Amino acid sequence: MRRRYAAGALILLAACVLLGSVALRKLIPQETAVTRVQAVLAELDSQPKEPEEVTAPADAIYESPIDFQDLWEMNPDIYAWLQIPGMGVSHPVLQREGDDSYYLRRDSRGESSRAGSIFSESKYNGRDFTDPVSILYGHCMRSGEMFGTLQEVYSGEGGMEEYSEIVVYLPDQELHYQVFAAVPYSKKHVLYYHDFNDPEVFQAFLDKEVLSVRSINAAIDQEAEVSVTDRLLILSTCLKGDNQQRYLVVAKQLQNKE
């Protein structure tokens, strides 16, 4: 009888070891695929910035600092990387074709997570950021994860000046954006209710729903020059203190690096 129990215990132990090793093999590459990119960008962020007048030759081939191949092996739904230099916002951007809420409660590995991921909706936006308005969604986590620090930073004094740049990395180029507004917004779906291919609709959105907002949580660069010919990036998250509103950080695309 003791031999039978001992054999059973050994089998159970072997099964636990096997399952543990499989889980570990799955976890380690997936974890380092993201943290490796974050480390690379943090290093770049700490380096002195090049003078604005220094530009790359016109025929230079763009080399992304992001190892997208590594990320795709982890999850092919990753198509971009979002960074706000200096703020600590540095995350992969995901999109699930046919299921726009998929990453609402899933991390970049596709596993269940309260923090979810930074994601866009395939129904309204492509993956190349050439739409008139592209929106990225993220939770406002109390821990500061995802978009948890946006409202505190941009609604605070000097926040927009200090963190005016947003960078989106793609496999073949990087897109730079300048933040010009951070405002509370209703829960109305921006892309569903606005056809931004219509210049009048686009202008009305800018004038009435962004640039004219008056709120203690609003910050607007009144000197920024924005028009319907600009491509906009909006970071959308929950408004702290009012679950009936959203908080939008609105930026315009600058000259990109290819």
Backbone as CSV, one residue per row, in Angstrom:
resi,resn,N_x,N_y,N_z,CA_x,CA_y,CA_z,C_x,C_y,C_z
1,MET,0.832,-1.207,0.000,0.000,0.000,0.000,0.872,1.266,0.000
2,ARG,1.962,1.211,0.818,2.840,2.382,0.872,3.499,2.626,-0.476
3,ARG,3.865,1.529,-1.150,4.474,1.683,-2.467,3.511,2.348,-3.449
4,ARG,2.226,1.975,-3.334,1.225,2.563,-4.228,1.091,4.065,-3.982
5,TYR,1.064,4.437,-2.686,0.973,5.865,-2.351,2.211,6.616,-2.827
6,ALA,3.387,5.971,-2.623,4.630,6.600,-3.042,4.661,6.802,-4.547
7,ALA,4.210,5.781,-5.285,4.175,5.894,-6.748,3.223,7.001,-7.183
8,GLY,2.075,7.064,-6.510,1.109,8.111,-6.843,1.661,9.499,-6.573
9,ALA,2.385,9.614,-5.451,2.979,10.905,-5.112,4.028,11.314,-6.126
10,LEU,4.820,10.349,-6.587,5.842,10.641,-7.586,5.223,11.078,-8.904
11,ILE,4.139,10.392,-9.290,3.447,10.763,-10.528,2.890,12.184,-10.421
12,LEU,2.286,12.489,-9.263,1.728,13.826,-9.053,2.823,14.882,-9.083
13,LEU,3.962,14.573,-8.437,5.068,15.507,-8.424,5.613,15.747,-9.825
14,ALA,5.739,14.656,-10.601,6.246,14.783,-11.969,5.312,15.620,-12.821
15,ALA,3.997,15.436,-12.620,3.015,16.203,-13.380,3.104,17.682,-13.037
16,CYS,3.279,17.982,-11.750,3.394,19.383,-11.326,4.639,20.029,-11.921
17,VAL,5.755,19.278,-11.889,6.995,19.799,-12.458,6.845,20.061,-13.941
18,LEU,6.199,19.105,-14.656,6.008,19.252,-16.091,5.144,20.454,-16.409
19,LEU,4.012,20.574,-15.707,3.117,21.713,-15.946,3.808,23.026,-15.596
20,GLY,4.584,22.996,-14.511,5.286,24.209,-14.114,6.325,24.632,-15.132
21,SER,7.047,23.668,-15.678,8.065,24.002,-16.674,7.448,24.511,-17.960
22,VAL,6.312,23.918,-18.350,5.614,24.393,-19.550,5.124,25.813,-19.352
23,ALA,4.534,26.069,-18.184,4.040,27.417,-17.884,5.188,28.416,-17.860
24,LEU,6.330,27.983,-17.296,7.481,28.876,-17.222,8.029,29.193,-18.602
25,ARG,8.086,28.182,-19.467,8.580,28.412,-20.828,7.670,29.363,-21.581
26,LYS,6.362,29.271,-21.311,5.417,30.166,-21.969,5.548,31.583,-21.420
27,LEU,5.763,31.682,-20.107,5.740,32.991,-19.460,6.980,33.818,-19.770
28,ILE,8.143,33.195,-19.711,9.387,33.952,-19.824,9.528,34.680,-21.158
29,PRO,9.344,34.014,-22.331,9.486,34.743,-23.588,8.454,35.840,-23.747
30,GLN,7.226,35.563,-23.277,6.163,36.547,-23.424,6.432,37.761,-22.540
31,GLU,6.959,37.529,-21.353,7.225,38.622,-20.444,8.375,39.478,-20.960
32,THR,9.443,38.848,-21.431,10.608,39.605,-21.858,10.395,40.305,-23.192
33,ALA,9.484,39.817,-24.004,9.214,40.486,-25.281,8.761,41.920,-25.054
34,VAL,7.963,42.147,-24.041,7.477,43.496,-23.733,8.498,44.270,-22.907
35,THR,9.029,43.637,-21.856,9.959,44.358,-20.986,11.249,44.716,-21.716
36,ARG,11.639,43.910,-22.704,12.836,44.228,-23.471,12.651,45.526,-24.246
37,VAL,11.478,45.680,-24.864,11.194,46.912,-25.607,11.144,48.102,-24.657
38,GLN,10.499,47.926,-23.507,10.412,49.015,-22.544,11.798,49.461,-22.080
39,ALA,12.705,48.496,-21.912,14.061,48.827,-21.488,14.803,49.601,-22.573
40,VAL,14.635,49.180,-23.832,15.285,49.860,-24.946,14.807,51.305,-25.050
41,LEU,13.499,51.505,-24.965,12.955,52.857,-25.089,13.317,53.724,-23.889
42,ALA,13.384,53.103,-22.714,13.790,53.862,-21.530,15.224,54.351,-21.682
43,GLU,16.080,53.507,-22.262,17.463,53.901,-22.511,17.538,55.044,-23.522
44,LEU,16.754,54.931,-24.602,16.727,56.002,-25.598,16.198,57.297,-24.997
45,ASP,15.201,57.159,-24.130,14.582,58.327,-23.518,15.555,59.071,-22.612
46,SER,16.511,58.333,-22.051,17.461,58.942,-21.118,18.625,59.636,-21.829
47,GLN,18.761,59.386,-23.126,19.859,59.970,-23.870,19.542,61.404,-24.271
48,PRO,20.573,62.250,-24.417,20.342,63.638,-24.857,19.675,63.662,-26.231
49,LYS,18.743,64.556,-26.397,18.032,64.669,-27.669,18.900,65.372,-28.705
50,GLU,18.768,64.914,-29.957,19.511,65.539,-31.047,18.949,66.932,-31.327
51,PRO,19.791,67.863,-31.759,19.279,69.194,-32.139,18.235,69.053,-33.238
52,GLU,17.249,69.934,-33.227,16.152,69.829,-34.186,16.626,69.964,-35.626
53,GLU,17.714,70.708,-35.839,18.139,70.920,-37.209,18.830,69.702,-37.816
54,VAL,19.213,68.723,-36.979,19.857,67.519,-37.487,18.790,66.583,-38.045
55,THR,18.841,66.297,-39.324,17.866,65.423,-39.959,18.574,64.299,-40.685
56,ALA,17.876,63.164,-40.803,18.455,62.018,-41.488,18.423,62.249,-42.990
57,PRO,19.367,61.660,-43.733,19.354,61.778,-45.194,18.040,61.256,-45.769
58,ALA,17.657,61.834,-46.899,16.363,61.475,-47.494,16.293,60.004,-47.871
59,ASP,17.447,59.402,-48.208,17.434,58.007,-48.646,17.764,57.029,-47.519
60,ALA,17.798,57.533,-46.276,18.105,56.661,-45.141,16.976,55.664,-44.912
61,ILE,17.350,54.436,-44.587,16.363,53.388,-44.308,16.042,53.403,-42.813
62,TYR,14.773,53.469,-42.497,14.351,53.533,-41.091,14.591,52.190,-40.399
63,GLU,15.199,52.259,-39.231,15.406,51.076,-38.407,14.687,51.291,-37.083
64,SER,13.660,50.501,-36.852,12.867,50.663,-35.641,13.623,50.133,-34.425
65,PRO,13.534,50.836,-33.299,14.137,50.318,-32.061,13.304,49.181,-31.455
66,ILE,12.126,48.949,-32.033,11.219,47.918,-31.522,11.448,46.610,-32.271
67,ASP,11.629,45.538,-31.535,11.749,44.213,-32.144,10.340,43.664,-32.341
68,PHE,9.716,44.065,-33.442,8.342,43.630,-33.686,8.254,42.122,-33.922
69,GLN,9.281,41.536,-34.483,9.251,40.094,-34.707,9.116,39.350,-33.379
70,ASP,9.832,39.815,-32.404,9.759,39.237,-31.068,8.353,39.392,-30.491
71,LEU,7.782,40.575,-30.678,6.437,40.835,-30.167,5.395,40.002,-30.900
72,TRP,5.554,39.837,-32.221,4.590,39.069,-33.001,4.606,37.596,-32.617
73,GLU,5.773,37.094,-32.236,5.830,35.714,-31.776,5.034,35.536,-30.492
74,MET,4.986,36.595,-29.701,4.188,36.579,-28.487,2.704,36.722,-28.801
75,ASN,2.395,37.696,-29.690,0.993,37.950,-30.021,0.925,38.722,-31.343
76,PRO,0.414,38.110,-32.403,0.345,38.798,-33.705,-0.630,39.968,-33.741
77,ASP,-1.435,40.149,-32.699,-2.350,41.292,-32.648,-1.632,42.597,-32.296
78,ILE,-0.381,42.512,-31.866,0.401,43.717,-31.590,0.827,44.335,-32.921
79,TYR,0.523,45.594,-33.120,0.863,46.222,-34.405,1.596,47.551,-34.260
80,ALA,1.696,48.058,-33.037,2.375,49.340,-32.817,2.844,49.407,-31.374
81,TRP,3.610,50.438,-31.093,4.051,50.676,-29.711,3.852,52.147,-29.397
82,LEU,3.229,52.420,-28.245,2.926,53.786,-27.814,3.871,54.204,-26.700
83,GLN,4.428,55.402,-26.837,5.289,55.932,-25.788,5.026,57.416,-25.586
84,ILE,4.945,57.820,-24.322,4.970,59.235,-23.969,6.286,59.451,-23.239
85,PRO,7.295,59.986,-23.920,8.629,60.101,-23.338,8.627,60.830,-21.997
86,GLY,9.305,60.224,-21.030,9.448,60.829,-19.721,8.338,60.522,-18.746
87,MET,7.178,60.128,-19.243,6.031,59.903,-18.369,5.951,58.469,-17.845
88,GLY,6.596,57.538,-18.541,6.494,56.143,-18.136,5.395,55.391,-18.856
89,VAL,4.720,56.045,-19.777,3.716,55.365,-20.604,4.445,54.746,-21.788
90,SER,4.543,53.426,-21.795,5.273,52.707,-22.839,4.665,51.319,-22.958
91,HIS,3.797,51.149,-23.975,3.020,49.920,-24.075,2.831,49.483,-25.525
92,PRO,2.688,48.172,-25.733,2.290,47.703,-27.061,0.849,48.102,-27.343
93,VAL,0.539,48.272,-28.618,-0.827,48.607,-29.047,-1.376,47.407,-29.811
94,LEU,-2.593,47.009,-29.457,-3.170,45.807,-30.036,-4.495,46.096,-30.719
95,GLN,-4.852,45.220,-31.628,-6.152,45.288,-32.288,-6.571,43.870,-32.656
96,ARG,-7.789,43.519,-32.265,-8.328,42.186,-32.545,-9.402,42.307,-33.613
97,GLU,-9.105,41.800,-34.796,-10.050,41.890,-35.903,-11.355,41.193,-35.543
98,GLY,-12.474,41.944,-35.654,-13.787,41.366,-35.423,-14.234,41.325,-33.976
99,ASP,-13.378,41.722,-33.028,-13.759,41.718,-31.611,-13.070,42.902,-30.930
100,ASP,-13.711,44.058,-31.002,-13.076,45.288,-30.543,-12.972,45.406,-29.027
101,SER,-13.678,44.575,-28.283,-13.583,44.630,-26.822,-12.670,43.534,-26.261
102,TYR,-12.005,42.804,-27.135,-11.216,41.643,-26.726,-10.145,42.013,-25.696
103,TYR,-9.458,43.142,-25.917,-8.354,43.506,-25.031,-8.767,44.462,-23.920
104,LEU,-10.060,44.593,-23.732,-10.545,45.405,-22.623,-10.127,44.801,-21.292
105,ARG,-10.133,43.480,-21.211,-9.744,42.765,-19.993,-8.743,41.659,-20.283
106,ARG,-7.903,41.876,-21.274,-6.827,40.939,-21.580,-5.526,41.707,-21.764
107,ASP,-4.431,41.122,-21.295,-3.135,41.774,-21.443,-2.549,41.487,-22.816
108,SER,-1.336,41.929,-23.047,-0.724,41.792,-24.364,-0.403,40.346,-24.718
109,ARG,-0.485,39.449,-23.745,-0.325,38.028,-24.026,-1.654,37.370,-24.359
110,GLY,-2.744,38.134,-24.214,-4.068,37.580,-24.449,-4.651,36.908,-23.230
111,GLU,-4.020,37.090,-22.071,-4.483,36.466,-20.842,-5.330,37.439,-20.033
112,SER,-6.216,36.886,-19.218,-7.137,37.698,-18.425,-6.383,38.692,-17.545
113,SER,-6.834,39.956,-17.581,-6.175,41.003,-16.818,-7.131,42.157,-16.579
114,ARG,-7.210,42.624,-15.333,-8.062,43.760,-15.014,-7.562,45.022,-15.704
115,ALA,-6.251,45.133,-15.868,-5.686,46.329,-16.485,-5.890,46.349,-17.990
116,GLY,-6.127,45.180,-18.597,-6.326,45.122,-20.034,-5.083,45.562,-20.788
117,SER,-5.284,46.086,-21.991,-4.193,46.534,-22.851,-4.548,47.873,-23.475
118,ILE,-3.589,48.471,-24.144,-3.857,49.636,-24.985,-4.288,49.092,-26.338
119,PHE,-5.457,49.507,-26.818,-5.983,48.901,-28.042,-6.773,49.907,-28.867
120,SER,-6.987,49.543,-30.134,-7.837,50.326,-31.032,-8.938,49.418,-31.558
121,GLU,-9.910,50.007,-32.225,-11.056,49.258,-32.726,-10.944,49.062,-34.237
122,SER,-10.953,47.810,-34.662,-10.804,47.502,-36.087,-11.991,47.990,-36.908
123,LYS,-13.132,48.187,-36.244,-14.323,48.646,-36.955,-14.174,50.087,-37.417
124,TYR,-13.333,50.856,-36.727,-13.244,52.290,-37.019,-11.855,52.748,-37.461
125,ASN,-10.811,52.044,-37.049,-9.450,52.476,-37.364,-8.626,51.353,-37.968
126,GLY,-7.803,51.722,-38.972,-6.824,50.783,-39.499,-5.618,50.727,-38.575
127,ARG,-4.586,50.044,-39.039,-3.392,49.873,-38.215,-2.238,50.791,-38.623
128,ASP,-2.464,51.654,-39.585,-1.364,52.494,-40.078,-1.465,53.952,-39.642
129,PHE,-2.479,54.294,-38.867,-2.663,55.643,-38.332,-2.808,56.698,-39.429
130,THR,-3.408,56.307,-40.541,-3.662,57.270,-41.622,-5.104,57.785,-41.607
131,ASP,-5.922,57.306,-40.682,-7.282,57.834,-40.572,-7.224,59.279,-40.074
132,PRO,-8.233,60.088,-40.376,-8.235,61.466,-39.879,-8.096,61.533,-38.354
133,VAL,-8.765,60.604,-37.672,-8.676,60.527,-36.210,-8.495,59.070,-35.812
134,SER,-7.426,58.790,-35.100,-7.179,57.453,-34.559,-7.325,57.518,-33.045
135,ILE,-7.998,56.526,-32.473,-8.217,56.517,-31.025,-7.640,55.248,-30.418
136,LEU,-6.880,55.434,-29.339,-6.358,54.324,-28.553,-7.018,54.352,-27.181
137,TYR,-7.477,53.200,-26.740,-8.191,53.086,-25.471,-7.318,52.399,-24.426
138,GLY,-7.469,52.823,-23.184,-6.751,52.185,-22.087,-7.443,52.494,-20.770
139,HIS,-7.339,51.567,-19.827,-7.962,51.778,-18.526,-7.200,52.822,-17.709
140,CYS,-7.934,53.525,-16.876,-7.349,54.459,-15.919,-7.177,53.708,-14.601
141,MET,-6.054,53.029,-14.449,-5.819,52.192,-13.278,-5.319,53.031,-12.101
142,ARG,-5.805,52.709,-10.904,-5.369,53.431,-9.712,-3.875,53.280,-9.484
143,SER,-3.334,52.164,-9.936,-1.902,51.909,-9.780,-1.059,52.795,-10.692
144,GLY,-1.707,53.448,-11.657,-0.992,54.250,-12.633,-0.699,53.506,-13.911
145,GLU,-1.012,52.204,-13.944,-0.793,51.428,-15.161,-1.659,51.946,-16.318
146,MET,-1.274,51.531,-17.510,-1.994,51.886,-18.733,-2.131,53.415,-18.832
147,PHE,-3.366,53.942,-18.815,-3.558,55.391,-18.896,-3.896,55.989,-17.540
148,GLY,-3.426,55.363,-16.482,-3.784,55.785,-15.129,-3.207,57.111,-14.696
149,THR,-2.174,57.602,-15.388,-1.550,58.870,-14.982,-1.919,60.047,-15.884
150,LEU,-2.651,59.784,-16.966,-2.900,60.854,-17.939,-3.609,62.060,-17.334
151,GLN,-4.697,61.825,-16.634,-5.474,62.945,-16.112,-4.682,63.746,-15.086
152,GLU,-4.005,63.051,-14.188,-3.226,63.733,-13.161,-2.131,64.596,-13.793
153,VAL,-1.477,64.064,-14.804,-0.365,64.793,-15.422,-0.853,65.960,-16.267
154,TYR,-1.770,65.674,-17.207,-2.168,66.708,-18.159,-3.093,67.757,-17.565
155,SER,-3.812,67.409,-16.507,-4.652,68.409,-15.852,-3.854,69.238,-14.848
156,GLY,-2.644,68.774,-14.535,-1.801,69.500,-13.593,-1.050,70.639,-14.265
157,GLU,-0.560,71.547,-13.469,0.160,72.706,-13.998,1.448,72.285,-14.694
158,GLY,1.607,72.726,-15.925,2.817,72.441,-16.673,2.894,71.055,-17.284
159,GLY,1.878,70.250,-17.080,1.913,68.874,-17.575,1.970,68.777,-19.086
160,MET,1.181,69.616,-19.747,1.143,69.552,-21.204,2.464,70.032,-21.811
161,GLU,3.071,71.018,-21.205,4.336,71.516,-21.720,5.442,70.474,-21.549
162,GLU,5.435,69.794,-20.415,6.499,68.840,-20.128,6.351,67.543,-20.914
163,TYR,5.108,67.139,-21.147,4.857,65.864,-21.832,4.031,66.092,-23.099
164,SER,4.495,67.006,-23.916,3.740,67.381,-25.113,3.897,66.388,-26.257
165,GLU,4.895,65.518,-26.170,5.174,64.603,-27.282,4.634,63.203,-27.020
166,ILE,4.017,62.635,-28.044,3.614,61.229,-28.049,4.271,60.589,-29.267
167,VAL,4.819,59.398,-29.068,5.461,58.689,-30.176,4.761,57.354,-30.388
168,VAL,4.442,57.077,-31.645,3.888,55.775,-32.027,4.900,55.107,-32.952
169,TYR,5.376,53.944,-32.539,6.335,53.186,-33.338,5.600,52.124,-34.149
170,LEU,5.873,52.100,-35.446,5.379,51.079,-36.351,6.589,50.333,-36.913
171,PRO,6.386,49.184,-37.540,7.536,48.446,-38.072,8.370,49.235,-39.073
172,ASP,7.726,50.117,-39.857,8.443,50.805,-40.921,8.599,52.308,-40.724
173,GLN,8.125,52.816,-39.587,8.227,54.250,-39.338,7.844,54.554,-37.902
174,GLU,8.153,55.776,-37.481,7.667,56.240,-36.186,6.932,57.554,-36.392
175,LEU,5.826,57.693,-35.704,4.970,58.870,-35.836,5.065,59.701,-34.567
176,HIS,5.261,60.993,-34.759,5.369,61.906,-33.623,4.146,62.815,-33.580
177,TYR,3.615,62.989,-32.390,2.413,63.791,-32.190,2.666,64.852,-31.119
178,GLN,1.979,65.978,-31.284,2.043,67.054,-30.300,0.692,67.191,-29.606
179,VAL,0.692,67.049,-28.297,-0.537,67.175,-27.517,-0.961,68.642,-27.467
180,PHE,-2.227,68.887,-27.773,-2.722,70.267,-27.697,-3.970,70.402,-26.831
181,ALA,-4.527,69.294,-26.372,-5.707,69.374,-25.504,-5.850,68.091,-24.687
182,ALA,-6.346,68.259,-23.482,-6.700,67.131,-22.621,-7.985,67.534,-21.908
183,VAL,-9.076,66.884,-22.255,-10.386,67.376,-21.818,-11.327,66.244,-21.391
184,PRO,-12.236,66.549,-20.457,-13.311,65.609,-20.169,-14.241,65.510,-21.376
185,TYR,-14.855,64.363,-21.533,-15.732,64.155,-22.681,-16.841,63.203,-22.263
186,SER,-17.988,63.323,-22.914,-19.099,62.437,-22.596,-18.756,61.001,-22.996
187,LYS,-19.605,60.066,-22.619,-19.369,58.668,-22.990,-19.753,58.379,-24.436
188,LYS,-20.160,59.400,-25.152,-20.521,59.243,-26.562,-19.326,58.721,-27.344
189,HIS,-19.563,57.722,-28.187,-18.495,57.121,-28.972,-18.047,58.099,-30.064
190,VAL,-16.817,58.587,-29.956,-16.334,59.649,-30.842,-16.413,59.232,-32.309
191,LEU,-15.892,58.073,-32.634,-15.810,57.660,-34.033,-17.155,57.213,-34.602
192,TYR,-18.035,56.743,-33.755,-19.364,56.334,-34.233,-20.201,57.553,-34.613
193,TYR,-20.110,58.605,-33.819,-20.978,59.771,-34.018,-20.359,60.870,-34.876
194,HIS,-19.139,60.687,-35.337,-18.504,61.717,-36.160,-17.890,61.107,-37.409
195,ASP,-18.232,61.664,-38.545,-17.582,61.286,-39.797,-16.470,62.295,-40.058
196,PHE,-15.266,61.952,-39.652,-14.166,62.902,-39.737,-13.642,63.089,-41.151
197,ASN,-14.191,62.360,-42.094,-13.873,62.625,-43.502,-14.626,63.847,-44.016
198,ASP,-15.609,64.299,-43.249,-16.364,65.507,-43.571,-15.698,66.685,-42.851
199,PRO,-15.098,67.618,-43.577,-14.382,68.740,-42.944,-15.241,69.544,-41.973
200,GLU,-16.519,69.702,-42.276,-17.388,70.479,-41.384,-17.597,69.760,-40.060
201,VAL,-17.769,68.460,-40.126,-17.929,67.664,-38.906,-16.642,67.707,-38.082
202,PHE,-15.524,67.574,-38.780,-14.220,67.606,-38.120,-14.014,68.948,-37.413
203,GLN,-14.289,70.044,-38.113,-14.091,71.372,-37.536,-15.017,71.601,-36.346
204,ALA,-16.258,71.155,-36.469,-17.213,71.317,-35.369,-16.757,70.555,-34.130
205,PHE,-16.191,69.372,-34.331,-15.669,68.583,-33.210,-14.551,69.340,-32.511
206,LEU,-13.629,69.895,-33.290,-12.528,70.653,-32.709,-13.031,71.877,-31.951
207,ASP,-13.904,72.639,-32.598,-14.349,73.910,-32.026,-15.247,73.728,-30.804
208,LYS,-16.210,72.808,-30.909,-17.254,72.708,-29.886,-16.993,71.647,-28.819
209,GLU,-16.228,70.622,-29.165,-16.088,69.509,-28.225,-14.676,69.353,-27.665
210,VAL,-13.742,70.127,-28.185,-12.367,70.035,-27.677,-11.851,71.410,-27.242
211,LEU,-11.692,72.318,-28.181,-11.016,73.582,-27.902,-11.815,74.546,-27.036
212,SER,-13.122,74.353,-26.946,-13.942,75.275,-26.146,-14.342,74.697,-24.794
213,VAL,-13.827,73.550,-24.444,-14.197,72.914,-23.168,-13.660,73.740,-22.011
214,ARG,-14.514,73.993,-21.036,-14.127,74.704,-19.835,-14.405,73.790,-18.647
215,SER,-13.350,73.346,-18.007,-13.479,72.416,-16.890,-12.208,72.474,-16.066
216,ILE,-12.326,72.159,-14.779,-11.154,72.129,-13.922,-10.172,71.061,-14.373
217,ASN,-10.688,70.052,-15.090,-9.841,68.956,-15.567,-9.349,69.157,-16.996
218,ALA,-9.680,70.296,-17.590,-9.310,70.539,-18.988,-8.022,71.340,-19.079
219,ALA,-7.220,70.990,-20.057,-6.004,71.748,-20.358,-5.917,71.884,-21.873
220,ILE,-5.796,73.116,-22.360,-5.807,73.364,-23.807,-4.689,74.334,-24.158
221,ASP,-3.925,73.965,-25.170,-2.890,74.865,-25.682,-3.545,75.830,-26.664
222,GLN,-3.822,77.023,-26.194,-4.539,77.992,-27.000,-3.719,78.504,-28.187
223,GLU,-2.411,78.288,-28.153,-1.561,78.757,-29.244,-1.333,77.694,-30.307
224,ALA,-1.814,76.498,-30.064,-1.602,75.420,-31.026,-2.402,75.673,-32.299
225,GLU,-1.774,75.384,-33.419,-2.445,75.523,-34.708,-2.920,74.134,-35.151
226,VAL,-4.235,73.968,-35.180,-4.829,72.682,-35.532,-5.883,72.907,-36.593
227,SER,-5.908,72.054,-37.589,-6.907,72.192,-38.649,-7.421,70.817,-39.052
228,VAL,-8.424,70.810,-39.918,-9.027,69.551,-40.362,-8.113,68.776,-41.296
229,THR,-7.003,69.369,-41.687,-6.033,68.648,-42.519,-5.043,67.855,-41.671
230,ASP,-5.067,68.098,-40.369,-4.177,67.360,-39.473,-4.751,65.965,-39.184
231,ARG,-3.864,65.024,-38.969,-4.275,63.718,-38.465,-4.154,63.747,-36.952
232,LEU,-5.210,63.342,-36.281,-5.231,63.397,-34.828,-5.076,62.010,-34.211
233,LEU,-4.457,61.992,-33.051,-4.405,60.806,-32.200,-5.077,61.167,-30.890
234,ILE,-6.013,60.335,-30.457,-6.705,60.552,-29.189,-6.456,59.368,-28.276
235,LEU,-6.003,59.652,-27.064,-5.897,58.638,-26.018,-7.134,58.772,-25.142
236,SER,-7.904,57.707,-25.056,-9.197,57.763,-24.373,-9.191,56.842,-23.153
237,THR,-9.588,57.412,-22.015,-9.658,56.629,-20.790,-10.815,57.148,-19.937
238,CYS,-11.005,56.552,-18.761,-12.084,56.989,-17.875,-11.694,58.287,-17.165
239,LEU,-12.692,59.111,-16.855,-12.465,60.328,-16.096,-12.562,60.001,-14.611
240,LYS,-11.507,60.289,-13.884,-11.522,60.038,-12.440,-12.553,60.933,-11.771
241,GLY,-13.379,60.336,-10.919,-14.374,61.103,-10.182,-15.714,61.212,-10.858
242,ASP,-15.830,60.722,-12.086,-17.105,60.782,-12.805,-17.159,59.653,-13.825
243,ASN,-17.826,58.578,-13.461,-17.862,57.411,-14.353,-18.805,57.580,-15.537
244,GLN,-19.406,58.770,-15.654,-20.263,59.043,-16.804,-19.525,59.812,-17.886
245,GLN,-18.233,60.038,-17.685,-17.450,60.783,-18.662,-16.134,60.077,-18.980
246,ARG,-15.569,60.456,-20.110,-14.259,59.979,-20.514,-13.245,61.115,-20.352
247,TYR,-11.990,60.770,-20.486,-10.931,61.774,-20.485,-10.116,61.560,-21.750
248,LEU,-10.024,62.601,-22.574,-9.359,62.498,-23.864,-8.089,63.349,-23.884
249,VAL,-7.000,62.738,-24.314,-5.776,63.476,-24.609,-5.674,63.533,-26.126
250,VAL,-5.685,64.744,-26.672,-5.789,64.931,-28.120,-4.475,65.519,-28.652
251,ALA,-3.935,64.881,-29.695,-2.655,65.313,-30.261,-2.728,65.306,-31.771
252,LYS,-1.917,66.162,-32.391,-1.859,66.193,-33.852,-0.534,65.613,-34.324
253,GLN,-0.582,64.955,-35.486,0.608,64.321,-36.034,1.551,65.364,-36.627
254,LEU,2.833,65.193,-36.306,3.884,66.041,-36.874,4.562,65.281,-38.009
255,GLN,5.619,65.823,-38.555,6.330,65.139,-39.632,6.893,63.828,-39.091
256,ASN,6.599,62.750,-39.793,7.017,61.441,-39.305,8.398,61.063,-39.821
257,LYS,8.936,60.040,-39.156,10.248,59.504,-39.563,10.028,58.152,-40.205
258,GLU,10.486,57.988,-41.444,10.316,56.731,-42.167,11.665,56.096,-42.452
